[in-house]
């Protein structure tokens, strides 16, 4: 008697949610439906495109039933908060797209002012080490090392019947951490698009001002510091790459600094940053590139769908010789070793430049690598093959109990109770001197704050600095700071997360205002609110500044000019311009 196909509830963000996992789930759906009885689950608070609801059976999250096996698609951002909550209450098969889930944890706890929730959940997954990291984070530790070192997924995974990942490296990492888990590596399904079109590529080059005959490196997807595109920018200054251009396609995260790095390296004319592009433009952008970059360090363990789509279009890739990327065959990917500890990035930049120059000088080899990359995706990442592997795992695990079958110590929202860790939940008896001692309840909880939020968008207006400004004239300037972002900006007196305005007057390479007190934000600033400051500035001797060209907001400082520079800073010295915030500067 043949076995009945599994009855599955696919729990995932879905279009129009702007998520690669939403696109992946939609690509997989028809092939999974050919093998299983599958319906979609609508996540709370997330839209689903009408054409999807018209084509597929769909139910609300409250309709999950023991008669159907949940198939969760779990990622590392807020779009997956509902997935995590359901997976904690209803064990199923969980596809772990990112081995590290610490960024999601930060977003849904500290990002909402909930330190105690962050501490309890990190302690639940990582014991005393999680407790120590949480306390350090509460008092302003901004480093990323603990985020990647503590994946914050143990309780979630132990509640599942089985876990699917997309690389053998990720499977080995999960097994090493949790030997009792059922773990399988399955291919990530990527539909094979038409091969890159030369005509579409030339049209995209003309659109963004790239020469038709120059070698072009492409970097695709959300641009963050860990994608290391800045290293490729610096590599463009190396011998052998004088004609090469870089096309960076995707929104740029704060503090990435691609154009700033390009100006410092003297290659700004050959670096083209498009910002966010609609998915429909991606095929043309990929076709405009000869070779595509996908460097990464550190990694959250994800298999890059954008990388597979690039290779599916017939483009070879440049990757870091590290973690899951090391599994790619040399015939389709140029691997660049990470810099050894203590040697900085210069050696890595030199290695990258040398390998890029060598490959770009061999167009036939480059073409062959692109053809092999497309064939690799066709053979190993066919969505039908991926769906078959997923369906097989679901059939094998449908009746399997999770390693942590009991929900003791976990409430309905997935948070640990105070007794689940066996450790005291009290704060340290003494706190570092100079830090705020206000109880956590006094911190705003309705919005994320500048203590934890990674993008602090705002506007800075300076009144009274208009030219001409004669030598020796003293003026009282009014500085207006507006919060135009999502997070609440904390007052300067709060310590970590607090904001103050820094004013510099730079002449002959020196800051004449060095040592002056900063101007602390006098109160918390909610989104849409503004604060005003006054500052007295006397213009020192020097030649008058020429007018700035229209539309220019920043020019290099000439040695004989005088510049007034104003920027809000976080406690600890991080300028808000590195987090998407404002900065004002003018030669006077």
C-alpha positions in Angstrom: 0.0 0.0 0.0 1.5 3.3 -1.1 2.2 6.0 1.5 -0.2 9.0 1.4 1.6 12.3 0.6 2.3 14.6 3.6 -0.3 17.2 4.5 1.7 20.4 4.9 1.1 23.9 6.2 3.7 26.2 4.6 4.4 29.0 7.1 6.5 31.7 5.6 6.5 35.4 4.6 5.0 35.7 1.2 5.0 38.5 -1.5 4.5 41.4 -1.4 6.7 41.2 1.8 10.2 42.4 0.6 12.0 39.2 1.6 14.2 36.8 -0.3 12.6 33.9 1.7 9.1 35.1 0.5 10.3 34.8 -3.1 11.9 31.4 -2.4 8.7 30.0 -0.9 6.7 31.1 -3.9 9.2 29.5 -6.3 9.1 26.3 -4.3 5.3 26.2 -3.9 4.1 24.7 -7.2 6.7 21.9 -7.1 5.9 21.1 -3.5 2.2 21.1 -4.3 2.9 18.4 -7.0 4.2 16.1 -4.2 2.2 17.0 -1.1 -1.1 18.3 0.0 0.0 21.9 0.9 -1.8 25.0 2.0 -0.4 28.4 2.9 -0.6 30.1 6.4 -1.2 33.8 6.6 1.2 35.3 9.2 -0.3 37.9 11.6 0.1 41.4 10.3 1.6 40.5 7.0 -0.1 41.0 3.6 -0.4 38.3 0.9 -0.7 39.2 -2.7 -4.2 38.7 -4.1 -2.9 36.6 -7.0 -1.4 34.1 -4.4 -4.6 33.9 -2.3 -6.6 33.3 -5.5 -4.3 30.5 -6.7 -3.6 28.6 -3.5 -5.5 27.4 -0.4 -4.7 29.6 2.5 -5.6 29.7 6.2 -5.0 32.0 9.2 -2.3 31.2 11.7 -4.9 30.3 14.3 -6.1 27.4 12.1 -2.9 25.2 12.4 -4.1 21.7 13.1 -2.4 18.5 14.4 -3.7 16.8 11.3 -1.2 18.8 9.2 2.6 19.2 9.5 3.8 22.8 9.7 6.7 23.5 7.3 8.4 26.7 8.6 10.6 29.0 6.6 12.8 30.7 9.3 15.0 33.8 8.6 16.9 36.3 10.6 14.8 39.4 10.5 11.5 40.8 11.8 9.5 39.3 8.9 10.0 36.0 10.6 8.8 36.9 14.2 5.4 35.3 13.5 7.1 32.2 12.1 9.1 31.8 15.3 6.1 32.3 17.5 4.1 29.6 15.7 7.1 27.2 15.6 7.5 27.5 19.4 3.9 26.4 19.9 3.4 23.9 17.1 6.4 21.7 16.4 7.0 20.9 12.7 9.8 20.8 10.1 11.8 24.0 10.1 13.9 25.3 7.2 16.7 27.3 8.8 17.7 29.8 6.1 20.2 31.6 8.5 22.1 29.6 11.1 22.3 32.7 13.3 19.0 34.2 14.5 20.6 36.7 17.0 19.8 39.7 14.8 16.1 38.8 14.9 16.3 38.4 18.7 17.8 41.9 19.0 15.2 43.4 16.8 12.2 42.0 18.7 13.5 42.6 22.2 16.1 45.4 22.6 14.7 47.0 19.5 11.5 47.5 21.4 13.1 48.5 24.7 12.7 45.0 26.2 16.0 44.3 27.9 14.6 41.6 30.2 13.1 39.7 27.3 16.5 39.8 25.5 18.3 38.6 28.5 16.0 35.8 29.4 15.9 34.4 25.8 19.6 34.7 25.3 20.2 33.0 28.7 17.7 30.3 27.8 19.7 29.4 24.7 23.3 30.0 25.9 23.3 29.9 29.7 25.7 32.0 31.7 27.5 33.2 28.5 24.2 34.5 27.1 23.5 36.2 30.4 26.9 38.0 30.3 26.5 39.1 26.7 23.0 40.4 27.4 24.2 42.5 30.3 27.1 44.0 28.3 24.7 44.8 25.4 22.3 46.5 27.8 25.1 48.9 28.9 26.2 49.9 25.4 28.4 47.1 23.9 28.0 47.7 20.2 30.3 45.0 18.9 29.0 42.3 16.5 31.2 39.4 17.6 28.8 38.1 20.2 25.9 38.3 17.7 27.6 35.8 15.3 29.1 33.7 18.1 25.7 33.1 19.9 23.2 32.0 17.3 20.2 32.2 19.6 18.3 29.3 18.1 18.7 26.4 20.5 15.3 26.4 22.1 13.5 26.9 18.8 15.3 24.1 17.0 14.9 21.6 19.9 11.1 22.2 19.6 11.0 20.9 16.0 10.5 17.4 14.5 13.4 18.1 12.2 15.6 20.9 10.7 16.4 21.6 7.0 19.4 23.7 5.9 20.8 24.6 2.5 24.5 23.6 2.9 26.5 20.8 4.4 28.5 23.4 6.3 25.3 24.6 8.0 24.2 21.1 8.7 27.6 20.4 10.4 27.4 23.5 12.5 23.9 22.7 13.7 24.8 19.0 14.5 27.9 20.0 16.4 25.8 22.4 18.6 22.8 20.0 19.0 23.7 16.4 18.2 20.1 15.2 19.1 18.5 17.2 16.3 17.4 15.6 13.0 19.1 17.7 10.4 19.3 17.4 6.6 20.9 19.6 3.9 18.6 20.1 1.0 19.2 22.1 -2.2 17.8 25.7 -2.4 15.5 25.7 -5.4 16.2 28.5 -7.9 14.3 28.7 -11.2 16.6 28.8 -14.2 16.0 32.2 -16.0 17.0 32.9 -19.6 20.7 33.4 -20.0 22.0 36.9 -19.5 21.1 39.1 -22.5 23.9 41.2 -24.1 21.3 43.8 -25.2 19.8 44.1 -21.8 23.3 44.4 -20.2 24.3 47.2 -22.6 21.1 49.0 -21.9 21.8 48.8 -18.2 25.3 50.0 -18.7 24.1 53.1 -20.6 21.5 53.7 -17.8 24.2 53.9 -15.1 27.0 55.4 -17.2 29.3 52.4 -17.5 31.4 52.1 -20.6 30.3 49.4 -23.1 33.7 47.8 -23.4 35.0 48.0 -19.8 35.1 45.0 -17.5 32.4 45.3 -14.9 32.2 43.7 -11.4 28.7 43.4 -10.0 27.5 43.2 -6.4 23.9 42.4 -5.9 21.5 42.6 -2.9 21.3 44.6 0.3 24.8 46.2 0.7 26.1 45.7 4.3 29.6 45.9 5.8 29.7 42.1 6.1 29.4 41.7 2.3 32.8 43.4 2.0 32.1 45.2 -1.2 34.3 48.0 0.2 37.3 45.6 -0.3 36.4 45.4 -4.0 36.2 49.2 -4.2 39.7 49.4 -2.8 40.9 46.7 -5.1 40.0 48.8 -8.2 43.0 51.0 -7.4 45.4 48.1 -7.9 47.5 47.5 -11.1 45.7 45.5 -13.7 42.3 46.8 -12.8 42.6 50.4 -14.1 39.7 49.9 -16.6 37.4 47.9 -14.3 34.2 49.3 -13.0 32.0 48.2 -10.0 28.2 48.1 -10.2 26.6 47.8 -6.7 22.9 47.0 -7.0 20.8 47.2 -3.9 20.0 49.5 -0.9 23.1 50.4 1.1 23.0 49.9 4.9 24.3 52.6 7.2 28.1 52.6 7.8 28.8 50.6 4.6 30.5 53.7 2.9 31.0 52.5 -0.6 31.3 56.0 -2.2 33.4 57.3 0.6 35.8 54.4 0.2 35.8 55.0 -3.6 36.8 58.7 -3.1 39.6 57.7 -0.7 40.9 55.2 -3.1 40.7 57.6 -6.1 38.3 55.4 -8.0 35.0 57.2 -7.5 34.5 57.6 -11.3 34.5 53.8 -11.6 32.1 52.9 -8.8 28.3 53.0 -9.5 25.8 52.6 -6.7 22.3 52.2 -7.9 20.4 51.9 -4.7 17.3 49.7 -4.5 16.2 48.3 -7.9 12.9 46.5 -8.6 13.3 42.8 -9.1 12.3 43.3 -12.8 15.6 45.2 -13.3 17.8 42.6 -11.8 18.2 40.5 -15.0 19.5 43.5 -16.9 21.9 44.5 -14.0 23.3 41.0 -13.9 23.7 41.0 -17.6 25.7 44.3 -17.3 28.3 42.6 -15.2 31.1 40.3 -16.4 31.9 38.8 -12.9 29.9 39.0 -9.7 31.0 39.5 -6.2 29.6 37.7 -3.2 32.3 38.1 -0.5 31.1 37.6 3.1 32.6 37.8 6.6 31.3 37.0 9.1 28.4 34.9 8.0 25.0 34.1 9.5 25.2 30.7 7.7 22.8 31.7 4.9 22.8 30.3 1.4 22.6 33.4 -0.8 19.7 33.3 -3.2 21.0 36.4 -4.9 24.3 34.5 -5.6 22.4 31.5 -7.1 20.3 33.8 -9.3 23.5 35.4 -10.6 25.0 32.1 -11.4 21.8 30.9 -13.0 22.0 33.8 -15.4 25.5 32.6 -16.5 27.8 34.7 -14.4 30.8 33.4 -12.4 31.2 34.5 -8.9 33.9 35.8 -6.5 33.4 34.5 -3.0 35.2 34.4 0.3 37.0 31.0 0.9 35.0 30.6 4.1 32.1 28.6 5.7 29.4 27.6 3.3 30.9 29.4 0.3 33.9 27.0 0.4 31.6 24.3 -0.9 31.2 25.9 -4.3 33.2 24.2 -7.1 36.4 26.1 -8.3 35.0 25.8 -11.8 32.2 28.3 -11.1 33.6 30.5 -8.3 36.8 32.4 -7.7 37.6 32.0 -4.0 39.5 34.7 -2.0 41.1 33.8 1.3 40.3 35.9 4.3 43.1 38.0 5.8 44.9 36.0 8.6 44.2 37.3 12.1 46.2 40.4 13.0 47.2 41.2 9.4 44.4 43.6 8.6 42.5 43.8 5.3 45.4 45.0 3.1 46.5 41.5 2.3 43.0 40.4 1.5 42.5 43.4 -0.8 45.8 42.6 -2.6 44.8 38.9 -3.0 41.4 40.0 -4.3 42.9 42.5 -6.8 45.4 40.0 -8.1 42.8 37.2 -8.7 40.3 39.6 -10.3 43.0 41.0 -12.6 44.1 37.5 -13.6 40.6 36.3 -14.4 39.4 39.4 -16.2 42.5 39.1 -18.4 41.3 35.7 -19.6 37.9 36.3 -21.2 37.5 32.7 -22.4 38.1 31.3 -18.9 35.6 33.8 -17.6 33.0 32.8 -20.2 33.6 29.1 -19.4 33.1 29.7 -15.7 29.8 31.5 -16.3 28.5 28.6 -18.4 29.6 26.1 -15.7 27.8 28.2 -13.1 24.6 28.2 -15.0 24.9 24.4 -15.5 25.6 23.9 -11.8 22.4 25.7 -10.8 20.4 23.8 -13.4 21.6 20.4 -12.1 21.8 21.0 -8.3 19.2 23.7 -7.6 16.2 22.7 -9.8 13.1 23.6 -7.7 11.6 20.2 -8.5 14.7 18.5 -7.0 14.6 20.8 -4.0 10.8 20.2 -3.4 11.4 16.4 -3.6 14.1 16.6 -0.9 11.8 18.7 1.3 8.8 16.4 0.8 10.9 13.4 1.6 12.2 14.9 4.8 8.6 15.9 5.8 7.3 12.4 5.2 10.2 10.8 7.2 9.7 13.2 10.2 6.0 13.7 10.3 5.5 11.4 13.3 8.8 12.1 15.0 8.7 13.7 18.4 10.9 16.8 18.8 14.0 16.5 21.1 12.3 18.9 23.6 8.8 17.6 23.4 7.7 19.3 26.6 6.9 23.0 26.5 7.9 23.5 30.2 9.5 26.8 30.7 8.2 28.3 27.5 5.2 30.5 27.4 2.8 30.9 24.4 4.9 33.7 23.0 8.1 31.7 22.9 9.7 33.5 25.8 11.4 31.6 28.6 10.0 31.8 32.1 12.2 32.9 35.0 12.7 29.3 36.1 13.7 27.8 32.7 17.4 28.7 32.9 18.2 27.9 36.5 20.1 31.2 36.9 19.2 34.3 38.8 17.4 36.9 36.8 18.5 39.9 38.9 20.8 42.6 37.5 24.3 42.8 38.9 24.5 44.2 42.4 26.8 46.9 41.2 27.0 48.7 37.8 29.9 50.4 36.1 30.5 53.9 37.2 29.3 56.7 35.0 26.4 54.6 33.5 22.8 55.5 34.1 21.1 53.7 37.0 17.5 54.4 36.1 15.4 51.2 36.2 14.5 49.6 32.8 10.9 50.6 33.3 11.9 54.2 32.9 13.1 53.6 29.3 10.5 54.0 26.5 9.0 50.7 25.4 6.6 51.8 22.7 9.3 52.4 20.1 12.8 51.1 19.5 15.5 53.6 20.7 18.9 54.8 19.6 20.4 52.4 22.1 19.6 49.5 19.8 18.2 50.7 16.4 20.6 50.5 13.5 19.2 53.3 11.3 18.8 56.8 12.8 17.5 59.0 9.9 17.1 62.7 10.6 17.7 66.2 9.3 20.1 68.9 10.5 19.5 72.6 9.7 22.0 75.3 10.6 20.8 78.9 10.5 23.1 81.9 10.6 26.1 80.5 8.7 25.2 82.1 5.4 28.0 83.8 3.4 29.6 86.2 3.3 31.1 85.7 6.7 33.9 88.3 7.3 37.0 87.4 9.2 36.7 87.9 13.0 32.9 88.2 12.9 31.2 86.3 15.8 27.8 84.8 15.1 25.2 83.0 17.1 24.1 79.9 15.1 20.8 78.1 15.6 21.1 74.3 15.0 17.8 72.4 14.4 17.9 68.6 14.7 14.9 66.6 13.5 14.2 62.9 14.1 12.8 61.6 10.8 13.3 57.9 11.5 11.4 55.1 13.3 13.3 54.9 16.6 13.2 57.3 19.6 16.4 59.2 20.1 17.5 59.2 23.7 18.6 62.3 25.6 22.3 62.8 26.1 22.1 62.2 29.9 21.0 58.6 29.3 24.5 57.4 28.6 24.6 54.5 26.1 22.2 55.3 23.3 22.2 59.0 24.2 22.8 61.6 21.6 24.8 64.9 21.6 25.7 67.4 18.8 29.4 67.8 18.1 30.6 71.1 16.6 34.0 71.4 15.0 35.8 74.4 13.5 38.7 73.1 11.4 41.5 75.4 10.2 45.0 74.4 9.1 44.2 70.8 9.9 43.3 71.5 13.6 39.9 71.5 15.3 39.8 74.9 17.0 36.8 73.7 19.1 38.6 70.6 20.4 37.9 70.1 24.1 34.6 72.1 24.1 31.6 70.3 25.6 29.2 68.6 23.3 25.6 69.8 23.1 23.6 67.0 24.7 20.1 66.3 23.4 18.0 67.8 26.3 15.2 65.2 26.2 14.2 62.1 24.3 13.2 62.9 20.7 10.3 60.9 19.3 9.9 60.4 15.5 8.8 63.7 14.0 10.0 65.9 16.9 12.9 68.4 16.8 15.3 70.0 19.2 17.1 73.4 18.9 20.5 74.4 20.1 22.5 77.6 19.9 26.3 77.9 19.4 28.6 80.9 19.1 31.2 80.7 16.4 33.8 83.4 15.6 35.3 83.1 12.1 39.1 82.9 12.3 41.3 84.7 9.7 41.5 83.0 6.3 40.4 83.5 2.7 36.6 83.5 2.0 35.1 80.3 0.9 34.0 80.0 -2.8 30.4 79.1 -3.4 29.6 75.4 -3.5 28.3 73.9 -6.8 24.5 73.4 -6.9 23.4 70.1 -5.4 26.8 69.3 -3.7 26.6 68.6 0.0 30.3 67.7 0.6 33.6 68.8 -0.8 37.2 67.9 0.2 38.8 70.4 2.6 41.4 72.6 0.9 44.4 73.3 3.2 43.8 77.0 3.2 40.1 76.9 3.9 38.1 76.9 7.2 35.3 74.4 7.7 32.5 74.3 10.1 31.4 70.8 10.8 28.3 69.8 12.8 27.1 66.2 13.5 25.0 64.4 16.1 26.9 61.5 17.8 25.9 58.6 20.0 27.4 58.1 23.4 30.8 56.5 22.8 31.6 58.7 19.7 29.8 57.0 16.8 28.6 59.7 14.3 25.0 59.4 13.3 26.0 59.8 9.6 27.3 56.2 9.9 23.7 55.1 10.8 21.9 57.0 8.0 21.7 60.2 10.1 22.5 63.8 9.2 25.7 65.7 9.1 26.2 69.4 8.1 29.5 70.9 6.9 30.5 74.0 5.0 33.6 76.0 4.1 33.1 79.4 5.7 
